[in-house]
């Protein structure tokens, strides 16, 4: 086979498989090299070139960064025979691997973005194999919202959490529970976030149950919370529906920890905050009647507030907060008195 014949074959296969000709050419060269090594019992690295005189095969030796090529002592008839066999047997395996590699590189660039697919198969442990088009992804049970259940053929929208190789093959991990998924959904729903006018500063979630989002804007006159929530809550409602009804609190970001903590405990209205920076801890006083509201059902509200702010938050009733402050004051006075006596 001469170069022109091979080029026609490559062009034909590329069209049939809808892949670039370079990928087909590489797959064919790898297939021929593997077939020759098997046929001749060769262990050295081989390189294949397509020329006007036919298929040329070389052994490759590497010396540091230098690559040396030596013509392989093999007849043109042998090369053509083995090449024809490779085109039938090994070539399509090589082409499949090349297509997987292409898919891997394409999806590697989409890591951290939202992808769409359909459930192809239920795996062991209730993990899901999701058909993304050119490649499959896995939605592990731990990355599924607890209240959701899928059947084969169901559509799936998820965050492409991780793209890596497992035993040489592409392995794509999807997530619907990661905070980044909520952030990306907001970007899709709120044009002002896409345009950079509003920034999502932090996200905390209990997937399928409740979430808190802190947003900020570059312009002081702009109300980032109102814009993200939307008229009559339409924007945030769409995002909530995608997350199986997850309730989403949107607050305005503050660079002042005390103010941020107060806002994060919404819908409660804290009246006092005491910070312990060396412990990254805060004690917060709320009106007695708002104590359960601040803590939330099963502690969800205060737990999300802690995740959102990065501070461990202890919520106290105003009465208990003031008692604790008074106790500390007395202890401090006692220590000062003891030091004065010494």
N, C-alpha and C positions, 0 to 999 in steps of 0.2 A: 504493500500500500504506500502510495506517495502522499505528499503533504496535501495536495488539492483534494484527494479522495477522503482523507481523514478530516479535513476542514468541513467538507459537506456532511459527513457523519456527525461531527460535533454540532454543526448548525441545526441539523434535523433533530437530534436528541435534545438540544437546548430548547427548541420550540415546543417539543412534546411535553417536556417537564417544566416549562416556564422558569428556567434558571439561566443565568449568564453563561455564555460560551466558555468563559475562563474556568468556571467551576467544572463543566463537562470535560474540558481539556485536561485539567488537573486529575480528575477522577480516572480518565482513560489512561493517562501516563502511569498513575499509581497502580492501576489494575494490571497493565502490561508488565511493570517492574515486579510485582508480586508473583505473577504467573511464571515469569522467567526464573525467578529465584526458586520457586517450587519445582519447576521442571528440571532445572540444572543443578539443584542442591546448592545454590549459592547463598552465602551468608552476608557478603559485603553489601554495602549500600549501593543501589543502582539508580541511575538517572536516565530518563528516556527523552529523546528529542524527535520531533517530526520535521523531516527535511524534504527537499525536492527529490533526493535520491532514495528516500524511504525512511523507515524507522531506524534510528541510531540508538544504541544502548551503551552506557558507560558505567564503569565502576567508579565510585567516588571515595577518595581518601581525604581526610581533613588533617591539616597541620596548623593548629592554632586557629586563627581567623581565615586561613587560606584553604581553598577547596581545590583539590587536584582531580581531574577527570581523565580516565584511561579507557580507550575503546575496548568493549567486551568482545572476546573472540567467539563470535556466534554468527552463523550464516544468515543471510537475508531470508532464506526459506524458513529457517527455524523461527526467526523473529516473527514473520508473517503468520506462521502456523500458531504460535503461542499467542500472538496478538488477537487472532480471530477467536481463539478459545477464551481469552480474557474478556473480549467484548461480549461474549455470551454468558460467562460465568461470574467473574470477579467484578466486571465493570459496574454493574448495577448496584452491587454492594458498596463499591467505592462512591458511586454517585449519591446513594442514599446518605452515606456518611458526610459527603460534601454538602448536601442539602441541609443536613442537621447542623453542620458547622456554620453554614450561612444563617440558619434560623437562630442559632445560639448568639452569633454576633449582632444580629438585628435586635433580638430581644434584650441583649445585654445593655444596649443603648436605651431601652425602655424601662430599665430597672427603676423602681420608685414611681412609675406611672400607672394609670388605670388601664386594664386590658379587658377584653370581652371574649367569651367563649361559651361552649356548651358541654355539659357533663357527658363524657364518653363512657365512663365506667365507674362503678363503686369499688373501691379497693378495701383491703383488710384494715380494720380499725376505723371504718367509716371515712377514710380519706377519699377524696374524689380526684379522678383523672379528668382533666378539662381540655377539650380540643380548642386550641387558640388559632387554628388555621394551618400554619406551616409547621407547628410544633405543639406538643402537649405540655400542660402544666399540672402541678399537683396542688390541690387545696386541702391541706391537712385538717383533720378534725379540730385541732387546737386553734386553727385560724378561721374556723367557721363560727358565725354568731349562734349561740346555744339554741335559740328558738327556731332556727331555720332547718329545713329538711329538703334534700334534693333528690330528684329521680333522674335516670338517664334521659338525656335530651333537653333537660332544663337549661335555660340560659343563665350565665354567671357573669357578674361584673365584680372585679376584684383588683386589689393592688398587686402589682408584680413586685413582690417583696425581695426576692433573691434569684439571681441567675448564676448558676455554677455548673461545673461538670462533676458527674458521679460515675466513677469507673469508665471515664472517657466519653460519656454521653451527656448531652445537655440535660440539666435538671432545673426546672423552673418552679419556684415556690410562690404560691398566691396567698393573699390574706384579705379577709373582710373584717378582721378585728383590730388591726394595727391602727394607731392614731393617724398615721400618714394617709390611710384610706379616707378617713373623714376629711382631712385637710384637702386632699385632691378633689373630693366631691364638692367641697365648698368652692374650690377654684373653678370647677366646671359650671357651677350654678350662679356664681357672683362675678360678673365681668370686671368689677372694680378690683377684685383680687388679681385676676389675670393681668390687668393693666398696671398693677403695682401701686395703685392708689391706696389700697388697704392691704395690710400684712397680717397673716395668721401667725401670732407669736408663740402660742402654745396650745396643745390639745391633750386632754385626758379623757379616757373612756372606760366604762364598764360595758363591754359590747352588748348591744341589744337592749340595754336597760337605760343608761344615762351617760351623758358626756358633758364636758365643759370646754369651751373654746374662748381663748383670749385674743382679741383683735385690736389693731391700732391703725391710725391713718396718719399720713404725712401732713395733711392740712388740718389745722386746729378746728376750722369751722365744719369739717365733715364729721358726721355721726357714724362711725364704723359699725357700731352695734345695730343701729336701725337699718343700715344698708344691707348688712349680712342677713339679718332676720327677714327683711323684705316687707312690703306692704301687707298688713294683716297676717304677717308670718308666713307668706307664701314661699319664700326662698328656703327658709330653714325647714319648712314642712316637707318639701320635696326631698331634701337630704335625709330627714328623719324617716320618711317612707322607704327610702332605699336601704336603710339600716334596720328594717323591721320594727319601726316605731320607736327607735331609740330617742329619748328625750334629750334635747340639746340646749344647754344654757350658754348664751353668748354674753361675754363681759368685755369691758374695755380694759386694755392692758395699762399698767402703770409701772414705771421704773422704780417707784418707791415700794419696797416690800410690804410695809404696813398697809398702804392703800390697796395694793394688789390682793393681799390676803382678805381684806374686808370685802372686796368685790367678788372674789372667788367663792366666798361662803354664801352668795346669793342662792336662794331667795331670803335668807336670814339677813338681819341688819346689825352687824357687830357695832358695839359702842366703844370698846377699848381693845387695844392690841399691845402686848408686851413682847418684844423681840429678844431672843437669846442667840445672837449671831454666831458665837463660837460653837453652838450646838445645831445651828440652822433650824431652830425651833421657835414657835410662837405660841403664846397663850392668848386666847381670844375670849372676850366677854360679850355675851349676847343677852338681851332681855330674857328674864326667866321664862316667859311664855314662848320664846323662840328657840329654846334649847334643843328640842327634838327636831325642829325644822333645820337648824344649823348642822346637826349631826347627820340627819337623814336616815331613811330606812336602811337598817343593817349597816349604818355608818357610811353609806355611799357618798353622801354630800361632802362630808369632811375629808374622806379619803380622796375624792376627786380634786378637791381644793388643794390638798397637799401635793398631789401629783402635778397639778397645773402650775403651782407656784414654786415647787422645789423645796418648800419648808414643811417640817413636821408641825402639824397644828393640833393643839389641845384646846377644845372648846369647853368653856365653863359658863355657868349662869353668872350674871352680873353680881349676884349676892356672894357666890363662892369665890369669884375673882377678887372681890374687895376683901373678903376674909383672908385669902391667901396673901394678898399684898400687905395687909395689916400684920399678919404673922411674920412675914419676912422683915417688916420694919422693926418689930420688936426684937427679933433675933439679931438684926444688925445693930440695934441700940445696945443690946446686951454684950455683943462682941466689943463694941467701942468702949463700953464701961469697963470690961475686963482688961482691955489693953491699957486704959488710963490708970488702973490700979497697979498694973505691973510696972 
